[in-house]
Amino acid sequence: MADLHDMVRFMDDLLDVGSIADYCPIGLQVEGAREVSGVVTGVSACMPLFERAVAERARMVLVHHGMFWDNESRVVRGSLKERLRFLLSNDLSLVAYHLPLDRHPQVGNNARIFQELGLVGWRDFGRYKGQSIACMGELPEALPFDDFLQRVNRVFGGDAFHLPFGPGTVKTVAICSGGAPDLVREAIEKKADVFLTGEAGEYVYHLAREEGIHFIGAGHHRTERLGIQALGERLCRQFDVKCRFVDIPNPI
């Protein structure tokens, strides 16, 4: 057993949550049982994840995408009401880390992608309110783009959407997990051969083609699985509690 608030403080400190502004509550969003014997992690707060947490006898659900966002209504109704009812009736805590998890240099989504793709020479990338939330780097040796794309598909487990408009061989890669197609412009400015994110925007096609950059949209959900797994593993090692990552399918 571990204390809920000790665990949240550990993650708040690890992720340096005060260093960046976010557009959602960071950390504890719903308070459940004070004593935590197990943690279920997942990308996004949703009923199937909460139900799995109860089945696993967990007392904390740890996610990247929580339930509350600054641009959404504060009226508790519909699916939000049902989610809250379920969490409270089962004494489940919901803890969420969004941008602080994207940007962390060890357990963050972008850091884990950087490592899995075998990149070197970390550089800050992806400016948000004066802070970097992403990264870019180099392949140790240039690769044909098709070979690099195969590597991406192995990491994320699927056939990533891609616009093959860059050079035949690639070396410099810019990364921002999730939904960040706008950052293709920064990738162009910083002379990346490839920009990898989760989602595309309609405008990206012509921009990438005319600027000569490869664009890969590997999936919002898929590109944000690695960080929450790494954070959960770090948390549970620290407090000696059980942790299970549950991947609720999401094709977007």
C-alpha positions as CSV (number, residue, x, y, z in Angstrom):
1,M,0.0,0.0,0.0
2,A,1.1,3.6,-0.7
3,D,-0.4,6.9,0.2
4,L,-2.3,8.6,-2.7
5,H,-1.0,12.1,-2.0
6,D,2.6,10.9,-1.6
7,M,2.4,9.3,-5.0
8,V,0.9,12.4,-6.6
9,R,3.6,14.6,-5.0
10,F,6.3,12.3,-6.4
11,M,4.9,12.6,-9.9
12,D,4.4,16.4,-9.6
13,D,8.0,16.8,-8.6
14,L,9.3,14.3,-11.2
15,L,7.5,16.1,-14.0
16,D,8.2,19.6,-12.7
17,V,4.5,20.5,-13.2
18,G,5.0,24.1,-12.1
19,S,7.3,24.8,-15.0
20,I,4.7,24.9,-17.8
21,A,1.2,26.2,-18.2
22,D,-1.4,23.7,-19.4
23,Y,-5.0,23.9,-20.5
24,C,-6.3,21.3,-18.0
25,P,-5.8,20.4,-14.3
26,I,-2.5,18.8,-13.8
27,G,-2.1,15.8,-11.4
28,L,-5.0,14.7,-9.1
29,Q,-8.3,15.3,-10.8
30,V,-10.6,13.0,-8.8
31,E,-9.7,11.8,-5.3
32,G,-10.5,8.2,-4.3
33,A,-9.1,5.9,-1.7
34,R,-6.2,7.3,0.4
35,E,-4.4,3.9,0.3
36,V,-3.3,2.7,-3.1
37,S,-2.5,-0.9,-3.7
38,G,-2.4,-0.9,-7.5
39,V,-2.4,1.5,-10.5
40,V,-3.8,1.1,-13.9
41,T,-2.4,3.4,-16.6
42,G,-3.8,4.3,-20.0
43,V,-3.7,7.1,-22.6
44,S,-7.1,8.6,-22.0
45,A,-9.7,8.7,-19.3
46,C,-12.8,6.6,-20.4
47,M,-15.3,4.2,-19.0
48,P,-13.6,1.0,-20.4
49,L,-10.4,2.0,-18.7
50,F,-12.1,2.7,-15.4
51,E,-13.9,-0.7,-15.6
52,R,-10.6,-2.4,-16.2
53,A,-9.1,-0.7,-13.2
54,V,-11.9,-2.1,-11.0
55,A,-11.4,-5.5,-12.4
56,E,-7.7,-5.2,-11.6
57,R,-8.5,-4.0,-8.1
58,A,-6.6,-0.8,-8.7
59,R,-7.2,2.3,-6.7
60,M,-5.6,4.8,-9.1
61,V,-6.1,5.4,-12.8
62,L,-3.2,7.3,-14.2
63,V,-3.6,8.9,-17.7
64,H,-2.2,11.4,-20.2
65,H,-5.6,12.8,-21.1
66,G,-7.8,13.5,-18.1
67,M,-11.5,14.4,-17.9
68,F,-11.4,18.2,-17.6
69,W,-10.3,20.8,-20.1
70,D,-10.3,24.5,-20.0
71,N,-12.3,24.9,-23.3
72,E,-15.1,22.6,-22.1
73,S,-18.3,23.2,-20.1
74,R,-18.1,22.8,-16.4
75,V,-21.6,21.4,-16.3
76,V,-21.6,17.9,-15.0
77,R,-23.9,15.9,-17.2
78,G,-24.0,13.0,-19.8
79,S,-20.8,11.0,-20.0
80,L,-18.9,13.2,-17.6
81,K,-21.6,12.6,-14.9
82,E,-21.4,8.8,-15.5
83,R,-17.6,8.8,-15.3
84,L,-17.6,10.8,-12.1
85,R,-20.3,8.6,-10.6
86,F,-18.3,5.4,-11.5
87,L,-15.0,6.8,-10.1
88,L,-16.6,8.0,-6.8
89,S,-18.7,4.9,-6.2
90,N,-15.6,2.7,-6.7
91,D,-13.3,4.9,-4.7
92,L,-11.0,5.3,-7.7
93,S,-8.6,8.2,-8.0
94,L,-8.0,9.8,-11.4
95,V,-4.6,11.4,-12.0
96,A,-3.6,13.0,-15.3
97,Y,-0.4,14.6,-16.7
98,H,-0.7,16.2,-20.1
99,L,2.0,18.7,-21.3
100,P,4.4,17.9,-18.4
101,L,4.4,14.3,-19.6
102,D,4.9,15.2,-23.2
103,R,8.0,17.3,-22.5
104,H,9.8,15.2,-19.8
105,P,13.3,14.2,-21.0
106,Q,13.2,10.7,-19.6
107,V,9.7,9.4,-19.2
108,G,8.0,11.8,-21.6
109,N,6.2,10.8,-24.7
110,N,8.6,12.5,-27.0
111,A,11.7,11.3,-25.1
112,R,10.5,7.7,-25.4
113,I,9.8,8.1,-29.1
114,F,13.3,9.6,-29.5
115,Q,14.8,6.6,-27.8
116,E,12.7,4.0,-29.6
117,L,13.7,5.5,-33.0
118,G,17.4,5.4,-32.1
119,L,17.9,9.1,-32.4
120,V,20.9,11.0,-31.0
121,G,21.7,14.7,-30.3
122,W,18.6,15.8,-28.5
123,R,17.5,19.4,-29.3
124,D,14.5,21.3,-28.0
125,F,11.6,21.5,-30.4
126,G,7.9,22.6,-30.2
127,R,7.4,25.9,-28.6
128,Y,4.3,26.4,-26.4
129,K,4.0,29.6,-24.3
130,G,7.7,30.0,-24.2
131,Q,8.5,26.4,-23.3
132,S,9.7,23.5,-25.4
133,I,7.3,20.5,-25.3
134,A,9.0,18.3,-27.9
135,C,12.3,17.3,-29.4
136,M,14.3,16.7,-32.5
137,G,17.5,14.8,-33.2
138,E,19.5,12.9,-35.8
139,L,19.8,9.3,-37.0
140,P,23.3,8.0,-36.4
141,E,23.4,7.2,-40.1
142,A,21.2,8.5,-42.8
143,L,18.5,6.1,-43.9
144,P,16.3,5.8,-47.0
145,F,12.9,7.2,-46.0
146,D,11.1,3.9,-46.6
147,D,13.5,2.2,-44.1
148,F,12.8,4.9,-41.5
149,L,9.1,4.6,-42.1
150,Q,9.3,0.9,-41.5
151,R,11.1,1.6,-38.2
152,V,8.3,4.0,-37.2
153,N,5.7,1.4,-38.0
154,R,7.5,-1.2,-35.8
155,V,7.6,1.2,-32.9
156,F,3.9,2.2,-33.1
157,G,2.4,-1.0,-34.5
158,G,0.6,0.0,-37.6
159,D,0.9,1.6,-41.0
160,A,1.4,5.3,-40.3
161,F,-0.2,8.0,-42.5
162,H,2.7,9.7,-44.4
163,L,3.4,12.3,-47.0
164,P,6.7,11.3,-48.7
165,F,7.7,14.7,-49.9
166,G,11.2,15.0,-48.4
167,P,14.6,13.8,-49.5
168,G,15.3,10.2,-50.5
169,T,17.5,9.6,-47.5
170,V,16.7,11.2,-44.1
171,K,18.8,12.1,-41.0
172,T,17.2,14.9,-39.1
173,V,13.9,14.1,-37.4
174,A,11.5,16.4,-35.4
175,I,9.0,14.8,-33.1
176,C,5.9,16.0,-31.3
177,S,3.5,13.3,-30.0
178,G,-0.3,13.7,-30.2
179,G,-2.1,16.4,-32.2
180,A,0.5,18.9,-33.4
181,P,0.4,19.2,-37.2
182,D,1.0,23.0,-36.8
183,L,4.5,22.3,-35.7
184,V,5.4,21.2,-39.2
185,R,6.2,24.9,-39.8
186,E,8.8,24.9,-37.0
187,A,10.2,21.6,-38.4
188,I,10.6,23.2,-41.8
189,E,12.3,26.3,-40.2
190,K,14.7,24.0,-38.4
191,K,15.5,22.0,-41.6
192,A,14.2,18.7,-40.5
193,D,14.0,16.0,-43.1
194,V,11.0,14.4,-41.3
195,F,8.3,15.6,-39.0
196,L,6.6,13.0,-36.9
197,T,3.4,13.7,-35.0
198,G,0.1,12.0,-34.3
199,E,-2.4,13.8,-36.5
200,A,-2.4,15.6,-39.8
201,G,-4.3,18.8,-40.9
202,E,-5.7,19.4,-44.4
203,Y,-3.2,22.2,-45.0
204,V,-0.2,19.9,-44.3
205,Y,-0.4,18.2,-47.7
206,H,0.5,21.2,-49.9
207,L,2.8,22.8,-47.3
208,A,4.9,19.6,-46.9
209,R,5.0,19.1,-50.7
210,E,6.1,22.6,-51.5
211,E,8.6,22.8,-48.7
212,G,10.1,19.3,-49.3
213,I,9.6,17.6,-46.0
214,H,8.3,14.2,-45.1
215,F,5.3,14.2,-42.8
216,I,4.3,11.2,-40.7
217,G,1.0,11.1,-38.7
218,A,1.4,7.9,-36.7
219,G,-1.8,8.3,-34.6
220,H,-2.6,10.6,-31.7
221,H,-3.3,7.6,-29.4
222,R,-0.4,5.5,-30.6
223,T,2.2,8.2,-30.2
224,E,1.1,8.8,-26.6
225,R,1.3,5.3,-25.2
226,L,4.9,5.2,-24.4
227,G,5.1,8.1,-21.9
228,I,2.3,7.0,-19.6
229,Q,3.8,3.5,-19.5
230,A,7.2,4.8,-18.5
231,L,5.7,7.1,-15.8
232,G,3.6,4.3,-14.4
233,E,6.6,2.0,-14.2
234,R,8.7,4.7,-12.4
235,L,5.9,5.4,-10.0
236,C,5.3,1.8,-9.0
237,R,9.0,1.0,-8.6
238,Q,9.2,4.0,-6.3
239,F,6.3,2.9,-4.1
240,D,6.4,-0.9,-4.6
241,V,2.8,-1.2,-5.8
242,K,1.4,-3.1,-8.8
243,C,1.1,-1.3,-12.1
244,R,-0.7,-2.4,-15.3
245,F,-0.9,-0.5,-18.6
246,V,-4.2,-1.1,-20.3
247,D,-4.4,-0.1,-24.0
248,I,-8.0,0.8,-24.8
249,P,-8.1,0.8,-28.6
250,N,-8.5,4.1,-30.4
251,P,-7.8,4.4,-34.2
252,I,-7.3,8.2,-34.1
